[in-house]
Amino acid sequence: MVDAARLRRALVGHEAPPDPNDVVVPVAEPALPEGWRERRIAGARHAAILVPFVDTGDGLEVVLTERAAHLKHHPGQVSFPGGAAEPHDANLAATALRETEEEVGIQASRVEVLGYLRPQWTISGYTMTPVIGLVSGAVSLMPDPSEVATAFQVPAAHLFDVRQHRHFRREYDGFAFDALEIQWREHRIWGATAGVIERLHRVIERQD
């Protein structure tokens, strides 16, 4: 079981990445085409997401959103709150906290930043840094309809239960890789969001 104390211990030493462009990419078969990584990163914008854990008293839950259907990138998909870095953001944690407050109403002052995961490249052209946070107290989610169709909480025990993980092969721009999806009620969690969940699970289990 993952509780707040275990989460804190697991993220000790997982500091903010010194280079937001030092991204992880899927293990590809065949290997990434020559120059593929460099071409993608060259035009990418920096972004950050928050993985918000809420301690309900009965266990940790994670806040996720379903993106609004009219959005240009990833409409209708499940994601963590977050977005592109702005010049006035002090750092990527500030980006993640600002975007979370705007999208679902969780105030930045209520979030304890526990650590970071290595940045991840997304097909929408961003280098995305996951920020792991613990929210104090219960939350009342207030989705911004301009960006979020709905916001919901999922037990961390469900997200980290490998029996709920379904792996499948995905192809993108000349290479194939192993991808993950997790079903929670009517929500399909996959893509970059599922990738972050899987990587965080490995950190917690001391496998990363």
Backbone as a chain_set.jsonl record, in Angstrom:
{"seq": "MVDAARLRRALVGHEAPPDPNDVVVPVAEPALPEGWRERRIAGARHAAILVPFVDTGDGLEVVLTERAAHLKHHPGQVSFPGGAAEPHDANLAATALRETEEEVGIQASRVEVLGYLRPQWTISGYTMTPVIGLVSGAVSLMPDPSEVATAFQVPAAHLFDVRQHRHFRREYDGFAFDALEIQWREHRIWGATAGVIERLHRVIERQD", "coords": {"N": [[0.836, -1.196, 0.0], [0.471, 2.25, -0.79], [1.187, 4.987, 1.079], [1.214, 8.359, 2.453], [3.646, 8.7, 3.814], [5.288, 6.72, 2.711], [5.349, 7.566, 0.08], [6.672, 10.021, 0.329], [9.213, 9.097, 1.211], [10.037, 7.636, -1.022], [10.484, 9.6, -2.913], [12.601, 11.102, -2.102], [15.452, 12.859, -2.976], [14.717, 13.087, -5.607], [15.01, 15.527, -7.361], [14.287, 18.763, -8.933], [14.588, 18.613, -12.439], [17.707, 19.364, -13.964], [17.893, 19.931, -16.659], [15.311, 20.558, -18.689], [14.981, 19.467, -21.184], [16.089, 16.991, -21.204], [14.871, 14.316, -21.886], [12.876, 11.364, -21.256], [12.18, 8.635, -23.391], [9.987, 6.28, -25.027], [10.839, 2.775, -24.844], [11.95, 1.586, -27.763], [11.109, -0.45, -30.596], [11.805, -0.993, -33.798], [14.985, 0.565, -32.822], [15.07, 4.084, -32.022], [14.809, 6.202, -34.867], [17.673, 7.672, -36.465], [18.581, 10.812, -35.205], [16.002, 11.399, -34.466], [15.132, 11.999, -31.822], [16.529, 14.428, -31.331], [15.428, 16.134, -33.263], [12.77, 16.357, -32.407], [12.979, 17.532, -29.858], [14.126, 19.965, -30.461], [12.187, 21.846, -31.272], [10.444, 21.931, -29.148], [8.22, 23.008, -26.522], [8.564, 23.944, -23.073], [6.875, 22.353, -20.395], [4.79, 21.54, -17.559], [3.337, 19.181, -15.331], [1.104, 18.463, -12.625], [1.054, 15.835, -10.338], [-1.333, 15.205, -8.324], [-1.697, 14.089, -5.113], [-4.134, 13.121, -2.813], [-4.847, 12.747, 0.544], [-7.214, 10.811, 1.804], [-7.834, 9.697, 4.19], [-8.69, 7.131, 4.102], [-6.818, 6.199, 2.45], [-4.553, 7.11, -0.245], [-5.579, 9.206, -2.928], [-5.618, 10.108, -6.391], [-5.766, 13.045, -8.308], [-7.263, 13.518, -11.394], [-7.957, 14.716, -14.733], [-10.44, 15.101, -17.312], [-9.883, 16.16, -20.461], [-11.218, 19.024, -22.135], [-13.492, 18.768, -24.901], [-13.137, 20.497, -27.04], [-10.511, 21.263, -27.203], [-7.312, 21.801, -28.782], [-5.142, 20.012, -28.537], [-5.046, 16.632, -27.619], [-7.911, 16.226, -27.109], [-10.607, 15.344, -24.962], [-9.164, 13.371, -23.669], [-7.789, 11.671, -20.789], [-5.915, 13.33, -18.346], [-3.243, 14.687, -16.304], [-3.541, 17.679, -14.315], [-2.086, 20.608, -15.694], [0.306, 22.36, -17.813], [1.732, 24.558, -20.335], [4.833, 26.233, -19.684], [5.109, 29.576, -18.518], [6.553, 32.865, -19.032], [6.525, 34.28, -16.589], [6.503, 32.353, -14.618], [8.199, 31.063, -11.833], [9.583, 28.661, -11.806], [9.429, 25.21, -12.938], [7.841, 23.823, -11.139], [6.248, 25.883, -10.193], [4.839, 26.396, -12.532], [3.326, 24.005, -12.783], [1.768, 24.13, -10.434], [0.379, 26.565, -10.752], [-1.122, 26.046, -13.083], [-2.669, 23.913, -12.164], [-4.242, 25.11, -10.177], [-5.686, 26.86, -11.8], [-7.046, 25.072, -13.487], [-8.452, 23.133, -11.932], [-8.955, 24.209, -9.459], [-7.46, 23.719, -7.13], [-5.651, 25.149, -4.643], [-2.402, 26.551, -4.812], [-1.043, 26.964, -2.431], [-1.827, 24.876, -0.863], [-0.478, 22.666, -1.582], [2.11, 20.411, -1.124], [5.169, 20.045, -2.509], [6.685, 17.106, -3.406], [8.579, 15.9, -5.026], [10.115, 15.141, -8.232], [9.714, 13.748, -11.536], [11.706, 12.53, -14.256], [11.796, 14.567, -17.192], [9.437, 14.229, -19.911], [8.842, 13.601, -23.31], [6.18, 14.728, -25.389], [3.699, 13.931, -27.883], [2.404, 16.175, -28.705], [4.259, 18.138, -28.809], [5.762, 19.03, -26.569], [8.126, 19.242, -23.849], [7.642, 17.664, -20.997], [7.518, 18.02, -17.587], [6.919, 16.018, -14.829], [5.566, 16.867, -11.716], [5.397, 15.908, -8.426], [2.944, 16.021, -5.977], [1.533, 16.578, -2.692], [-1.608, 17.078, -1.465], [-3.023, 19.083, 1.028], [-5.588, 18.17, 3.231], [-9.131, 17.613, 2.418], [-10.463, 17.864, -0.936], [-12.343, 20.052, -3.037], [-13.23, 19.839, -6.121], [-13.074, 22.09, -8.821], [-13.644, 22.299, -11.889], [-12.372, 24.093, -14.692], [-14.32, 24.982, -17.313], [-13.375, 25.816, -19.779], [-11.115, 24.41, -20.258], [-11.295, 21.916, -19.043], [-13.294, 19.057, -19.046], [-14.254, 17.386, -17.045], [-13.31, 16.645, -13.643], [-11.774, 14.289, -11.493], [-11.228, 11.813, -8.892], [-9.013, 9.123, -8.325], [-8.346, 6.102, -6.658], [-5.048, 5.626, -5.487], [-4.171, 3.07, -5.086], [-5.525, 1.614, -7.011], [-4.477, 2.669, -9.414], [-1.812, 1.879, -9.219], [-1.922, -0.824, -9.189], [-0.85, -3.604, -10.696], [-2.448, -5.506, -11.836], [-4.444, -4.121, -12.985], [-3.326, -3.021, -15.159], [-2.99, -2.751, -18.624], [-1.07, -3.693, -21.246], [-0.111, -2.636, -24.489], [0.776, -2.593, -27.987], [2.024, 0.224, -29.636], [2.302, 2.413, -32.418], [4.242, 5.082, -33.648], [5.251, 7.563, -35.774], [7.293, 6.117, -37.158], [8.367, 4.29, -35.336], [7.846, 1.578, -33.039], [6.38, 0.881, -29.871], [5.986, -0.198, -26.448], [3.002, 0.376, -24.765], [0.75, 1.633, -22.215], [-2.429, 1.156, -20.678], [-5.013, 2.042, -18.383], [-8.028, 1.287, -16.93], [-10.553, 3.147, -15.394], [-13.57, 3.104, -14.103], [-15.628, 4.835, -16.284], [-13.492, 5.93, -17.553], [-10.702, 5.932, -19.642], [-7.375, 5.621, -19.134], [-4.443, 6.52, -20.536], [-1.611, 6.779, -22.815], [0.637, 9.556, -22.397], [-0.103, 10.124, -19.786], [-0.641, 7.641, -18.515], [1.91, 6.666, -18.791], [3.384, 8.289, -17.013], [2.247, 7.485, -14.585], [3.085, 4.799, -14.505], [5.894, 5.094, -14.422], [6.204, 6.49, -12.011], [5.242, 4.577, -10.259], [7.281, 2.686, -10.462], [9.358, 4.119, -9.282], [8.403, 4.302, -6.661], [8.38, 1.634, -5.99], [11.04, 1.226, -5.969], [12.332, 0.531, -8.33], [13.19, 2.092, -10.347]], "CA": [[0.0, 0.0, 0.0], [1.205, 3.507, -0.854], [0.649, 6.059, 1.904], [1.959, 9.601, 2.307], [5.013, 8.52, 4.307], [6.036, 5.932, 1.721], [5.521, 8.424, -1.088], [7.749, 10.965, 0.661], [10.502, 8.384, 1.233], [10.398, 7.22, -2.377], [10.845, 10.746, -3.747], [13.797, 11.77, -1.598], [16.51, 12.92, -3.983], [14.166, 13.324, -6.951], [14.971, 16.981, -7.439], [13.885, 19.338, -10.218], [15.581, 18.258, -13.461], [18.525, 20.51, -14.377], [17.673, 20.196, -18.078], [13.96, 20.095, -19.058], [15.018, 18.773, -22.47], [16.68, 15.654, -21.035], [13.615, 13.582, -21.771], [12.778, 9.929, -21.467], [11.358, 8.238, -24.533], [9.659, 4.853, -24.9], [11.753, 1.767, -25.366], [11.413, 1.405, -29.112], [11.488, -1.583, -31.439], [13.26, -0.901, -33.682], [15.511, 1.723, -32.111], [14.664, 5.373, -32.566], [15.551, 6.607, -36.071], [18.766, 8.608, -36.19], [18.206, 12.22, -35.139], [14.579, 11.577, -34.123], [15.041, 12.68, -30.529], [17.021, 15.793, -31.452], [14.47, 16.919, -34.047], [11.579, 16.618, -31.604], [13.283, 18.428, -28.749], [14.533, 21.268, -30.976], [11.075, 22.793, -31.329], [9.488, 21.658, -28.08], [8.029, 23.969, -25.43], [8.612, 23.352, -21.735], [5.593, 22.259, -19.708], [4.832, 20.768, -16.317], [2.068, 18.683, -14.816], [1.106, 18.084, -11.216], [0.415, 14.582, -9.949], [-1.791, 15.613, -6.996], [-2.178, 13.049, -4.218], [-5.0, 13.588, -1.734], [-4.986, 11.738, 1.599], [-8.625, 10.81, 2.187], [-8.006, 8.995, 5.458], [-8.819, 5.715, 3.723], [-5.804, 5.942, 1.445], [-4.28, 8.195, -1.176], [-6.247, 9.269, -4.228], [-4.938, 10.973, -7.347], [-6.674, 13.88, -9.091], [-7.083, 13.495, -12.849], [-8.95, 15.487, -15.462], [-10.747, 14.773, -18.701], [-9.7, 17.397, -21.198], [-12.394, 19.478, -22.862], [-13.57, 18.208, -26.259], [-12.794, 21.486, -28.059], [-9.094, 21.604, -27.165], [-6.53, 21.415, -29.959], [-4.297, 18.855, -28.229], [-5.558, 15.561, -26.769], [-9.281, 16.477, -26.629], [-11.323, 14.222, -24.372], [-8.296, 12.385, -23.033], [-7.514, 11.833, -19.364], [-4.583, 13.888, -18.119], [-3.004, 15.405, -15.058], [-3.566, 19.123, -14.522], [-0.785, 21.162, -16.041], [0.341, 23.066, -19.083], [2.981, 25.164, -20.792], [5.483, 27.217, -18.822], [4.986, 30.978, -18.904], [7.745, 33.614, -18.605], [6.449, 34.751, -15.21], [6.629, 31.238, -13.679], [9.527, 31.019, -11.228], [10.198, 27.388, -12.168], [8.421, 24.288, -13.471], [6.867, 23.536, -10.077], [5.3, 27.001, -10.213], [3.971, 26.152, -13.688], [2.381, 22.934, -12.459], [0.854, 24.591, -9.388], [-0.489, 27.586, -11.346], [-2.063, 25.395, -13.994], [-3.593, 23.1, -11.374], [-5.217, 26.022, -9.568], [-6.551, 27.37, -12.869], [-7.847, 24.028, -14.129], [-9.345, 22.381, -11.036], [-9.238, 24.966, -8.253], [-6.64, 23.373, -5.961], [-4.757, 26.27, -4.397], [-0.984, 26.202, -4.733], [-0.606, 26.991, -1.032], [-2.229, 23.64, -0.207], [0.261, 21.549, -2.179], [3.512, 20.168, -0.75], [5.897, 19.394, -3.6], [7.494, 16.02, -2.845], [9.665, 15.536, -5.923], [9.918, 15.261, -9.677], [10.177, 12.694, -12.424], [12.445, 13.027, -15.411], [10.887, 15.078, -18.221], [8.913, 13.28, -20.894], [8.42, 14.252, -24.545], [4.818, 14.385, -25.787], [3.491, 14.072, -29.324], [1.891, 17.516, -28.988], [5.381, 19.045, -28.967], [6.217, 19.596, -25.297], [8.898, 18.456, -22.894], [6.726, 17.754, -19.857], [8.112, 17.587, -16.325], [5.944, 15.681, -13.788], [5.805, 17.325, -10.357], [4.58, 15.096, -7.522], [2.532, 16.856, -4.865], [0.582, 16.075, -1.706], [-2.559, 18.142, -1.158], [-3.47, 19.017, 2.414], [-7.028, 18.181, 3.434], [-10.02, 17.176, 1.343], [-10.552, 18.825, -2.024], [-13.587, 20.241, -3.761], [-12.702, 20.144, -7.449], [-13.841, 23.084, -9.581], [-13.06, 22.297, -13.233], [-12.555, 25.232, -15.586], [-14.89, 24.376, -18.512], [-12.637, 26.172, -20.984], [-10.023, 23.461, -20.433], [-11.534, 20.615, -18.407], [-14.679, 18.58, -19.094], [-14.561, 16.901, -15.697], [-12.169, 16.275, -12.805], [-12.175, 13.175, -10.64], [-10.17, 11.211, -8.089], [-8.847, 7.676, -8.473], [-7.466, 5.554, -5.622], [-3.693, 5.288, -5.93], [-4.06, 1.604, -5.069], [-6.008, 1.125, -8.303], [-3.541, 3.067, -10.459], [-0.546, 1.17, -9.064], [-2.19, -2.264, -9.182], [-0.453, -4.09, -12.018], [-3.539, -6.299, -12.385], [-5.283, -3.185, -13.73], [-2.527, -2.487, -16.265], [-3.038, -3.496, -19.887], [-0.037, -3.23, -22.168], [-0.405, -2.853, -25.904], [1.78, -2.036, -28.877], [1.622, 1.456, -30.299], [3.259, 2.903, -33.395], [4.207, 6.526, -33.871], [6.314, 8.209, -36.545], [8.401, 5.279, -37.573], [8.836, 3.286, -34.382], [6.81, 0.922, -32.237], [6.777, 0.789, -28.474], [5.019, -0.745, -25.506], [2.224, 1.428, -24.099], [-0.055, 1.167, -21.086], [-3.708, 1.789, -20.392], [-5.658, 1.659, -17.122], [-9.44, 1.676, -16.951], [-11.199, 3.518, -14.126], [-14.968, 3.373, -14.421], [-15.795, 5.109, -17.712], [-12.327, 6.67, -18.019], [-9.526, 5.21, -20.138], [-6.161, 6.368, -18.821], [-3.412, 5.953, -21.401], [-0.7, 7.784, -23.344], [1.634, 10.124, -21.494], [-0.606, 10.058, -18.411], [-0.357, 6.297, -18.008], [3.36, 6.536, -18.705], [3.817, 8.915, -15.767], [1.82, 6.596, -13.494], [3.946, 3.623, -14.489], [7.228, 5.494, -13.98], [6.135, 6.803, -10.591], [5.117, 3.294, -9.555], [8.619, 2.09, -10.396], [10.117, 4.867, -8.275], [7.902, 3.896, -5.346], [8.824, 0.256, -5.758], [12.51, 1.229, -6.027], [12.784, -0.165, -9.532], [13.579, 3.072, -11.371]], "C": [[0.873, 1.249, 0.0], [0.504, 4.53, 0.026], [1.563, 7.275, 1.766], [3.415, 9.433, 2.74], [5.865, 7.758, 3.3], [6.309, 6.758, 0.477], [6.65, 9.413, -0.853], [9.118, 10.282, 0.596], [10.967, 8.068, -0.185], [10.935, 8.378, -3.207], [12.01, 11.551, -3.201], [14.891, 11.716, -2.673], [16.019, 13.141, -5.394], [13.911, 14.82, -7.109], [14.497, 17.445, -8.817], [14.956, 19.037, -11.263], [16.381, 19.482, -13.889], [18.305, 20.897, -15.831], [16.295, 19.669, -18.479], [13.905, 19.373, -20.4], [15.629, 17.38, -22.376], [15.547, 14.663, -20.803], [13.817, 12.077, -21.865], [11.912, 9.695, -22.706], [11.043, 6.758, -24.381], [10.775, 3.966, -25.412], [11.204, 1.321, -26.71], [11.932, 0.138, -29.763], [10.981, -1.293, -32.843], [13.686, 0.347, -32.932], [15.039, 3.008, -32.774], [15.467, 5.697, -33.821], [16.592, 7.67, -35.73], [18.257, 10.054, -36.228], [16.782, 12.474, -34.707], [14.429, 12.389, -32.845], [15.424, 14.15, -30.646], [16.034, 16.669, -32.218], [13.256, 17.292, -33.208], [11.848, 17.655, -30.513], [13.58, 19.839, -29.238], [13.389, 22.279, -30.961], [10.091, 22.678, -30.193], [9.409, 22.82, -27.087], [8.123, 23.237, -24.094], [7.23, 23.415, -21.099], [5.789, 21.468, -18.435], [3.424, 20.345, -15.944], [2.222, 18.441, -13.324], [0.416, 16.743, -11.069], [-0.057, 14.798, -8.509], [-2.359, 14.432, -6.203], [-2.991, 13.696, -3.09], [-5.135, 12.462, -0.721], [-6.405, 11.808, 2.137], [-8.864, 10.253, 3.58], [-8.18, 7.508, 5.254], [-7.784, 5.33, 2.676], [-5.633, 7.138, 0.529], [-5.13, 8.066, -2.432], [-5.526, 10.296, -5.085], [-5.979, 11.741, -8.16], [-6.285, 13.809, -10.566], [-8.179, 14.338, -13.49], [-9.256, 14.815, -16.795], [-10.731, 16.077, -19.475], [-10.957, 17.742, -22.007], [-12.338, 19.029, -24.321], [-13.116, 19.194, -27.33], [-11.306, 21.821, -28.113], [-8.355, 21.074, -28.387], [-5.753, 20.131, -29.717], [-5.007, 17.904, -27.267], [-6.985, 15.807, -26.259], [-9.916, 15.202, -26.081], [-10.468, 13.208, -23.657], [-8.128, 12.696, -21.543], [-6.082, 12.338, -19.198], [-4.466, 14.39, -16.691], [-3.17, 16.893, -15.324], [-2.165, 19.645, -14.801], [-0.838, 21.865, -17.376], [1.699, 23.68, -19.345], [3.513, 26.17, -19.781], [5.308, 28.609, -19.407], [6.193, 31.749, -18.369], [7.714, 34.044, -17.146], [6.52, 33.622, -14.188], [8.062, 31.172, -13.137], [10.29, 29.77, -11.637], [9.08, 26.456, -12.633], [7.421, 23.845, -12.411], [5.814, 24.633, -10.033], [4.341, 26.862, -11.39], [2.899, 25.133, -13.348], [1.338, 23.4, -11.444], [-0.114, 25.643, -9.938], [-1.552, 26.947, -12.219], [-3.095, 24.566, -13.236], [-4.664, 23.969, -10.724], [-6.196, 26.539, -10.616], [-7.523, 26.303, -13.375], [-8.849, 23.378, -13.194], [-9.555, 23.049, -9.687], [-8.47, 24.578, -7.007], [-5.597, 24.466, -5.772], [-3.316, 25.799, -4.217], [-0.498, 26.12, -3.297], [-0.941, 25.709, -0.287], [-1.418, 22.435, -0.683], [1.698, 21.532, -1.672], [4.185, 19.422, -1.897], [6.863, 18.381, -3.005], [8.693, 15.68, -3.727], [9.23, 15.608, -7.368], [10.268, 13.94, -10.354], [10.932, 13.337, -13.582], [11.467, 13.501, -16.486], [10.564, 14.028, -19.281], [8.478, 14.068, -22.128], [7.004, 13.798, -24.893], [4.632, 14.651, -27.267], [2.896, 15.428, -29.689], [2.997, 18.573, -28.985], [5.856, 19.73, -27.704], [7.228, 18.666, -24.643], [8.229, 18.695, -21.543], [7.383, 17.188, -18.608], [7.012, 17.254, -15.32], [6.422, 16.138, -12.409], [4.864, 16.547, -9.443], [4.243, 15.919, -6.295], [1.539, 16.168, -3.954], [-0.298, 17.241, -1.272], [-3.026, 17.982, 0.284], [-4.996, 19.093, 2.479], [-7.81, 17.674, 2.236], [-10.093, 18.259, 0.268], [-11.979, 18.882, -2.559], [-13.191, 20.728, -5.148], [-13.654, 21.075, -8.194], [-13.242, 23.195, -10.979], [-13.376, 23.582, -13.994], [-13.063, 24.69, -16.92], [-14.184, 24.755, -19.81], [-11.507, 25.193, -21.276], [-10.371, 22.039, -20.01], [-13.016, 20.25, -18.505], [-15.129, 18.101, -17.723], [-13.258, 16.61, -14.966], [-12.637, 15.227, -11.809], [-10.968, 12.636, -9.899], [-10.195, 9.694, -8.247], [-7.962, 7.172, -7.342], [-6.096, 5.198, -6.187], [-3.504, 3.778, -5.98], [-4.532, 1.002, -6.388], [-4.994, 1.444, -9.404], [-2.252, 2.263, -10.416], [-0.721, -0.356, -9.022], [-1.912, -2.818, -10.575], [-1.529, -4.987, -12.638], [-4.496, -5.442, -13.194], [-4.572, -2.637, -14.967], [-2.666, -3.369, -17.497], [-2.015, -2.884, -20.836], [-0.44, -3.557, -23.6], [0.69, -2.197, -26.729], [1.211, -0.811, -29.569], [2.708, 1.867, -31.284], [3.105, 4.402, -33.543], [5.456, 6.948, -34.637], [7.543, 7.327, -36.744], [8.95, 4.327, -36.538], [7.662, 2.767, -33.562], [7.303, 0.781, -30.813], [5.632, 0.232, -27.641], [4.324, 0.398, -24.787], [1.297, 0.788, -23.067], [-1.394, 1.876, -21.086], [-4.273, 1.199, -19.1], [-7.099, 2.141, -17.204], [-9.903, 2.01, -15.536], [-12.614, 3.96, -14.45], [-15.085, 3.664, -15.909], [-14.561, 5.751, -18.331], [-11.202, 5.726, -18.452], [-8.305, 6.105, -19.928], [-5.029, 5.748, -19.632], [-2.463, 7.074, -21.833], [0.303, 8.259, -22.309], [1.2, 10.029, -20.04], [-0.328, 8.704, -17.791], [1.141, 6.073, -17.875], [3.917, 7.137, -17.425], [3.451, 8.03, -14.579], [2.757, 5.399, -13.374], [5.345, 3.971, -13.985], [7.244, 5.824, -12.493], [6.01, 5.53, -9.764], [6.479, 2.627, -9.419], [9.489, 2.799, -9.355], [9.692, 4.41, -6.881], [8.36, 2.487, -5.003], [10.337, 0.1, -5.825], [13.034, 0.447, -7.22], [13.318, 0.804, -10.582], [14.972, 3.642, -11.056]], "O": [[1.886, 1.308, 0.697], [-0.638, 4.904, -0.24], [2.565, 7.229, 1.052], [4.318, 9.968, 2.096], [7.022, 8.106, 3.063], [7.384, 6.659, -0.114], [7.49, 9.622, -1.729], [10.061, 10.812, 0.008], [12.146, 8.216, -0.509], [11.751, 8.17, -4.105], [12.374, 12.577, -3.776], [15.205, 10.65, -3.202], [16.825, 13.362, -6.297], [12.783, 15.303, -7.01], [14.329, 16.645, -9.738], [16.142, 19.201, -10.975], [15.798, 20.535, -14.151], [18.504, 22.053, -16.205], [16.118, 18.457, -18.598], [12.901, 18.738, -20.723], [15.68, 16.663, -23.375], [15.297, 14.232, -19.677], [14.777, 11.587, -22.459], [11.019, 10.486, -23.011], [11.759, 6.047, -23.676], [11.55, 4.349, -26.29], [10.118, 0.746, -26.785], [13.057, -0.291, -29.509], [9.769, -1.35, -33.049], [12.841, 1.106, -32.457], [14.658, 3.013, -33.945], [16.68, 5.491, -33.844], [16.402, 8.467, -34.812], [17.583, 10.458, -37.176], [16.37, 13.628, -34.587], [13.674, 13.361, -32.806], [14.727, 15.019, -30.123], [15.827, 17.828, -31.856], [12.767, 18.418, -33.29], [11.033, 18.548, -30.282], [13.323, 20.808, -28.525], [13.611, 23.453, -30.664], [9.009, 23.261, -30.252], [10.393, 23.518, -26.846], [7.799, 22.053, -24.002], [6.509, 24.402, -21.245], [6.812, 20.81, -18.244], [2.452, 21.053, -16.205], [3.329, 18.241, -12.824], [-0.672, 16.531, -11.604], [0.715, 14.602, -7.572], [-3.376, 13.852, -6.581], [-2.573, 14.692, -2.499], [-5.498, 11.343, -1.083], [-6.762, 12.751, 2.843], [-9.979, 10.329, 4.097], [-7.854, 6.712, 6.134], [-7.866, 4.255, 2.082], [-6.451, 8.058, 0.522], [-5.369, 6.967, -2.932], [-4.906, 11.229, -4.576], [-6.953, 11.162, -8.641], [-5.127, 14.014, -10.929], [-9.198, 14.634, -12.866], [-8.442, 14.063, -17.333], [-11.49, 16.996, -19.168], [-11.66, 16.857, -22.494], [-11.258, 18.924, -24.902], [-12.743, 18.774, -28.425], [-10.88, 22.585, -28.98], [-8.717, 20.042, -28.953], [-5.705, 19.258, -30.584], [-5.509, 18.326, -26.225], [-7.241, 15.611, -25.071], [-9.781, 14.125, -26.66], [-11.002, 12.259, -23.084], [-8.303, 13.833, -21.105], [-5.157, 11.832, -19.833], [-5.456, 14.503, -15.969], [-2.961, 17.336, -16.454], [-1.186, 19.181, -14.217], [-1.895, 21.959, -17.999], [2.684, 23.371, -18.674], [2.749, 26.865, -19.111], [5.351, 28.801, -20.622], [6.794, 31.347, -17.373], [8.767, 34.163, -16.521], [6.591, 33.898, -12.99], [9.022, 31.221, -13.906], [11.51, 29.812, -11.797], [7.921, 26.863, -12.713], [6.277, 23.525, -12.735], [4.628, 24.355, -9.857], [3.157, 27.174, -11.263], [1.713, 25.359, -13.589], [0.155, 23.093, -11.585], [-1.303, 25.612, -9.62], [-2.736, 27.266, -12.108], [-4.263, 24.521, -13.621], [-5.843, 23.616, -10.717], [-7.394, 26.645, -10.354], [-8.684, 26.598, -13.658], [-9.977, 23.096, -13.599], [-10.269, 22.506, -8.844], [-8.791, 25.058, -5.92], [-4.755, 24.683, -6.643], [-3.049, 24.791, -3.563], [0.362, 25.299, -2.977], [-0.411, 25.466, 0.796], [-1.649, 21.313, -0.234], [2.414, 22.527, -1.781], [3.809, 18.294, -2.215], [7.739, 18.727, -2.213], [9.717, 15.218, -3.223], [8.135, 16.069, -7.689], [11.019, 13.126, -9.815], [10.804, 14.533, -13.842], [10.413, 12.891, -16.669], [11.317, 13.08, -19.505], [7.813, 15.096, -21.999], [6.662, 12.629, -24.717], [5.32, 15.492, -27.845], [2.885, 15.797, -30.863], [2.72, 19.763, -29.139], [6.304, 20.876, -27.746], [7.195, 17.453, -24.853], [8.256, 19.807, -21.017], [7.759, 16.017, -18.572], [6.227, 18.14, -14.982], [7.54, 15.834, -11.994], [3.654, 16.534, -9.671], [5.135, 16.458, -5.64], [0.793, 15.287, -4.382], [0.192, 18.257, -0.779], [-3.382, 16.884, 0.712], [-5.614, 19.962, 1.864], [-7.248, 17.351, 1.19], [-9.818, 19.429, 0.536], [-12.714, 17.895, -2.534], [-12.855, 21.898, -5.327], [-14.869, 20.878, -8.199], [-12.425, 24.08, -11.235], [-14.497, 24.09, -13.946], [-12.315, 23.998, -17.611], [-14.37, 24.093, -20.831], [-10.997, 25.142, -22.395], [-9.822, 21.073, -20.54], [-13.883, 21.026, -18.103], [-16.249, 18.378, -17.294], [-12.228, 16.359, -15.592], [-13.773, 15.276, -11.337], [-9.827, 12.958, -10.231], [-11.257, 9.073, -8.294], [-6.914, 7.765, -7.086], [-5.992, 4.553, -7.23], [-2.763, 3.267, -6.819], [-3.993, -0.011, -6.835], [-4.687, 0.586, -10.232], [-1.657, 1.99, -11.459], [0.254, -1.085, -8.836], [-2.649, -2.537, -11.52], [-1.518, -5.205, -13.849], [-5.273, -5.961, -13.997], [-5.158, -1.873, -15.734], [-2.482, -4.585, -17.426], [-2.093, -1.704, -21.18], [-1.025, -4.602, -23.882], [1.436, -1.353, -26.234], [0.068, -0.809, -30.028], [3.896, 1.689, -31.015], [1.993, 4.931, -33.561], [6.579, 6.714, -34.191], [8.677, 7.75, -36.524], [9.912, 3.613, -36.819], [6.634, 3.428, -33.417], [8.494, 0.585, -30.572], [4.478, 0.196, -28.07], [4.983, 1.293, -24.257], [1.092, -0.426, -23.052], [-1.488, 3.05, -21.447], [-4.047, 0.034, -18.772], [-7.343, 3.305, -17.521], [-9.671, 1.245, -14.6], [-12.835, 5.041, -14.996], [-14.685, 2.836, -16.727], [-14.574, 6.085, -19.516], [-10.809, 4.831, -17.703], [-8.222, 7.204, -20.478], [-4.692, 4.58, -19.438], [-2.503, 8.177, -21.289], [0.762, 7.492, -21.463], [2.038, 9.871, -19.152], [0.166, 8.623, -16.666], [1.595, 5.379, -16.965], [4.82, 6.567, -16.814], [4.259, 7.848, -13.668], [3.171, 5.033, -12.275], [5.921, 3.219, -13.199], [8.194, 5.477, -11.79], [6.604, 5.419, -8.692], [6.793, 2.064, -8.37], [10.258, 2.16, -8.638], [10.538, 4.161, -6.023], [8.688, 2.194, -3.854], [10.858, -1.012, -5.749], [14.062, -0.223, -7.127], [13.846, 0.37, -11.606], [15.478, 4.483, -11.8]]}, "num_chains": 1, "name": "protein.A"}
